[in-house]
Amino acid sequence: MNGLPDDVVAAVGRITIAAGDLELVLAWIGASQADGNAFKILAKPGEPLRAARRSIEVAAPAYRDAFLPVVEKAADLLARRHTVVHAMWVNDDPGQGWELLHYKSYVRHPADPQTLDELARQLMEIRNQLVRIVTAQINNRPAPAIT
């Protein structure tokens, strides 16, 4: 990638995989109110989040209250993922290192692998929180407390 450090490329890969896992869980949640096909939902960009939001609107109040803040956090993290994956990578000054240039705002952020890995970790944590809520719902147990 024209000099882009391997650890940065690997971190972006981890973000991409974590976001894919999260979107699969969102699609699965959304499929409960659609035709039941999570993969059909997953095939449309942005649809997993939209479908999950529609599905939780009609969920039992206890589960809806558990899902809402987690799904909104997922939306925020997926937007951050979009910014990273669709950024322009620039290196105007080789001594400064690589930066992510946002394609709309032109705001620059350092391409720091630790920061990128933190985003991947957060994506997986939100995915895991959603899985815990879904598991409780399937087993007709109280929704877990989400911190």
C-alpha positions as CSV (number, residue, x, y, z in Angstrom):
1,M,0.0,0.0,0.0
2,N,2.7,2.5,-1.0
3,G,4.4,2.6,2.3
4,L,1.4,2.3,4.7
5,P,2.7,0.5,7.7
6,D,1.6,-3.1,8.1
7,D,0.3,-2.6,11.6
8,V,-2.0,0.1,10.4
9,V,-3.3,-2.1,7.5
10,A,-3.8,-4.9,10.0
11,A,-5.7,-2.6,12.4
12,V,-8.0,-1.5,9.6
13,G,-8.6,-5.1,8.7
14,R,-9.6,-5.8,12.3
15,I,-12.1,-2.9,12.2
16,T,-13.6,-4.3,9.0
17,I,-14.0,-7.8,10.5
18,A,-15.4,-6.5,13.8
19,A,-17.9,-4.2,11.9
20,G,-19.0,-7.2,9.8
21,D,-19.6,-9.2,12.9
22,L,-21.6,-6.4,14.4
23,E,-23.7,-5.9,11.2
24,L,-24.5,-9.6,11.1
25,V,-25.9,-9.5,14.6
26,L,-27.9,-6.3,13.7
27,A,-29.2,-8.1,10.6
28,W,-30.2,-11.1,12.7
29,I,-32.1,-8.8,15.1
30,G,-33.7,-7.1,12.2
31,A,-34.7,-10.4,10.5
32,S,-37.1,-11.2,13.3
33,Q,-39.5,-8.5,11.9
34,A,-38.6,-8.9,8.3
35,D,-38.8,-12.1,6.2
36,G,-36.5,-13.9,8.6
37,N,-33.5,-13.7,6.2
38,A,-30.6,-12.0,7.9
39,F,-28.4,-12.4,4.9
40,K,-30.8,-10.6,2.6
41,I,-30.7,-7.7,5.1
42,L,-26.9,-7.9,5.3
43,A,-26.6,-7.6,1.5
44,K,-27.8,-4.0,1.5
45,P,-25.4,-1.4,2.8
46,G,-26.8,0.2,6.0
47,E,-29.8,-2.1,6.1
48,P,-28.7,-4.1,9.2
49,L,-28.8,-1.0,11.4
50,R,-32.1,0.2,9.9
51,A,-33.7,-3.3,10.2
52,A,-32.5,-3.7,13.8
53,R,-34.0,-0.3,14.7
54,R,-37.4,-1.3,13.2
55,S,-37.3,-4.6,15.0
56,I,-36.6,-3.2,18.4
57,E,-39.4,-0.7,18.0
58,V,-41.9,-3.6,18.4
59,A,-39.9,-5.6,21.0
60,A,-41.2,-6.1,24.5
61,P,-40.5,-2.9,26.6
62,A,-37.8,-4.5,28.8
63,Y,-35.8,-5.7,25.7
64,R,-36.5,-2.5,23.8
65,D,-35.1,-0.5,26.7
66,A,-32.0,-2.7,26.7
67,F,-31.5,-2.7,22.9
68,L,-32.0,1.1,22.3
69,P,-28.8,2.5,23.8
70,V,-26.7,-0.4,22.5
71,V,-28.0,-0.1,18.9
72,E,-27.4,3.7,19.0
73,K,-23.9,3.1,20.2
74,A,-23.5,0.6,17.3
75,A,-24.7,3.3,14.9
76,D,-22.0,5.7,16.2
77,L,-19.3,3.0,16.0
78,L,-20.3,2.0,12.5
79,A,-20.2,5.6,11.4
80,R,-16.7,5.8,12.8
81,R,-15.8,2.6,10.9
82,H,-17.1,4.2,7.7
83,T,-14.9,7.2,8.3
84,V,-11.8,5.1,8.7
85,V,-12.5,2.6,5.9
86,H,-13.5,5.3,3.4
87,A,-10.9,7.9,4.4
88,M,-8.2,9.0,2.1
89,W,-4.8,8.0,3.4
90,V,-2.3,10.9,3.2
91,N,1.4,11.3,4.0
92,D,2.4,14.8,3.2
93,D,5.4,14.8,5.5
94,P,7.1,11.4,5.8
95,G,8.4,12.5,9.2
96,Q,4.8,13.0,10.5
97,G,3.5,9.6,9.4
98,W,0.2,8.7,7.8
99,E,-3.1,10.4,8.4
100,L,-6.7,9.7,7.6
101,L,-8.3,12.5,5.7
102,H,-12.1,12.5,6.0
103,Y,-13.6,12.7,2.5
104,K,-16.3,15.2,3.4
105,S,-15.0,17.4,6.3
106,Y,-11.3,17.2,5.3
107,V,-10.5,16.7,8.9
108,R,-7.2,14.8,9.5
109,H,-6.6,12.2,12.1
110,P,-3.4,10.3,12.8
111,A,-3.4,6.7,11.5
112,D,-2.5,5.3,14.8
113,P,-2.8,1.5,15.1
114,Q,-3.6,1.6,18.8
115,T,-6.5,4.0,18.2
116,L,-7.7,1.9,15.3
117,D,-7.5,-1.3,17.5
118,E,-9.6,0.5,20.2
119,L,-12.3,1.1,17.6
120,A,-12.2,-2.6,16.7
121,R,-12.4,-3.6,20.4
122,Q,-15.4,-1.3,20.9
123,L,-17.2,-2.7,17.8
124,M,-16.8,-6.2,19.2
125,E,-17.9,-5.2,22.7
126,I,-21.1,-3.7,21.3
127,R,-21.6,-6.9,19.3
128,N,-21.2,-8.9,22.4
129,Q,-23.7,-6.8,24.3
130,L,-26.3,-7.3,21.6
131,V,-25.7,-11.0,21.7
132,R,-26.3,-11.1,25.4
133,I,-29.6,-9.2,25.0
134,V,-30.7,-11.5,22.2
135,T,-29.7,-14.6,24.2
136,A,-31.8,-13.3,27.1
137,Q,-34.7,-12.6,24.8
138,I,-34.6,-16.0,23.2
139,N,-34.4,-17.8,26.6
140,N,-37.2,-15.5,28.0
141,R,-34.9,-14.2,30.7
142,P,-34.6,-10.6,31.9
143,A,-32.5,-8.4,29.7
144,P,-29.0,-8.0,31.1
145,A,-27.9,-4.8,32.6
146,I,-25.7,-3.0,30.1
147,T,-22.9,-0.8,31.3
